Every structure is written in C-alpha cells, then in structure tokens.
C-alpha cells in the first residue's frame, strides 16, 4: 500500500503512543515522516527547515493550542488534517474547512484523508 508514496508528512502530536501509531500508518502507506514533534515551538522550528506536503496536527499539545502551527501551515499552503479528541467544534478560527479526525480514528481513515488532501 503506497497511497502516500513520496509524500513528506509532518506529525505534530504530544502523546508518544499516538505519535508512534500515526508514524507507523504513514510509513506503511509509503510516506516519509517528518517528526514527530510534541510542541508548538518544535513544530514551528521544524517548519523553518522542512517543507512537508501535508501534516497531521493534534489540537491540544499538553494544554497548549496548536493554532500557531495551523496558521503557519495555512500561510504556506500546506494542507493538514486535525486529529483531536475534541471534535470539529475545537477547530481554530479560520480553519473550519480543515478535515477533522476524531480520536481514536482508524489509520486507514487517516491515510485516505491525507491522500485526498495531497492531490
């Protein structure tokens, strides 16, 4: 299964186990993984040196909102999916059209969504 072959995907997730599961799903789909990173500062710093094709963004990073990362991705035209336990109502202002996956989600749902937004 290589639906994400050649795609560079940034993972921003503060829960180590979830980050590992996401990374495994992306690698299985043929993606190159950037990160994972667990804080806004790490994500923004990584975006200074990396150009992902898409990103998986957890909204709540140990109590810190990832809205600044969403803003940087949007400014650069990098599509992203929000993976959250809070549902679509937790989406940051200005990002209401971003696909949302409610945790826990199926890895195939994640990779299919990423493949769709990477087109």
C-alpha positions in Angstrom: 0.0 0.0 0.0 1.7 3.2 -1.2 -1.0 5.7 -1.4 1.3 8.3 0.1 4.4 7.3 -1.7 6.9 10.2 -1.9 4.8 12.5 0.3 6.5 14.2 3.3 4.1 14.3 6.2 4.7 16.3 9.4 3.3 14.8 12.6 2.5 17.2 15.5 1.3 15.0 18.4 2.2 15.1 22.1 1.1 11.6 23.0 4.1 9.3 22.3 2.0 6.2 21.7 -0.4 8.0 19.3 2.6 9.6 17.5 4.1 6.1 17.0 0.9 4.7 15.7 0.5 7.6 13.3 4.1 7.3 12.1 3.6 3.5 11.5 0.4 4.1 9.5 2.2 6.8 7.4 5.3 4.7 6.8 3.1 1.7 5.8 1.3 4.0 3.3 4.7 4.9 1.8 5.1 8.4 3.3 8.3 10.0 4.6 7.6 11.1 8.1 8.8 14.5 9.4 8.9 14.5 13.2 7.0 13.6 15.2 7.2 16.7 17.3 5.2 17.4 20.5 5.2 21.1 21.0 4.3 24.3 19.0 7.9 25.5 19.3 9.3 22.3 17.9 6.8 22.2 15.1 7.4 25.9 14.1 11.2 25.3 14.3 10.9 22.2 12.1 8.8 24.1 9.5 11.7 26.6 9.2 13.9 23.8 7.7 11.4 21.4 6.3 8.8 21.6 3.5 6.1 18.9 4.2 3.5 18.0 1.6 0.9 17.7 4.4 0.6 17.5 8.2 -1.3 15.7 11.0 -1.9 18.2 13.7 -3.2 17.4 17.3 -5.1 20.5 18.5 -4.1 20.2 22.2 -0.4 19.7 22.9 -0.1 19.2 26.6 -2.5 22.0 27.3 -1.1 24.3 24.6 -3.2 25.0 21.5 -1.5 24.2 18.2 -3.3 27.1 16.4 0.1 28.8 15.7 1.2 25.7 13.8 -2.1 25.6 11.8 -1.6 29.3 10.9 2.0 28.6 9.6 0.8 25.6 7.6 -2.1 27.6 6.1 0.1 30.6 5.2 2.4 28.2 3.3 -0.4 26.4 1.6 0.4 23.1 3.3 -2.8 21.0 3.7 -3.3 19.4 7.1 -5.7 17.2 9.0 -6.6 17.9 12.6 -6.6 14.8 14.8 -8.4 15.6 18.1 -10.5 14.2 20.9 -12.4 17.5 21.0 -14.3 17.2 17.7 -14.8 19.9 15.0 -16.1 22.5 17.4 -12.5 22.8 18.8 -11.1 23.9 15.4 -9.1 27.1 15.5 -10.7 30.2 13.9 -10.1 30.5 10.2 -9.5 26.7 9.8 -13.1 25.5 9.8 -12.7 23.8 6.4 -9.8 21.5 7.6 -10.6 17.8 7.7 -11.1 16.6 11.3 -10.5 13.0 12.6 -11.9 12.3 16.0 -9.6 10.3 18.2 -9.5 7.3 18.2 -9.5 7.1 14.4 -8.8 4.3 12.0 -5.3 4.5 10.5 -6.8 3.9 7.0 -9.1 6.9 7.5 -6.0 9.0 8.3 -4.0 7.8 5.2 -7.1 8.1 2.9 -7.7 11.7 4.1 -4.1 12.6 3.7 -4.0 11.1 0.2 -7.1 13.1 -0.7 -5.7 16.5 0.5 -2.3 15.9 -1.0 -3.7 15.8 -4.6 
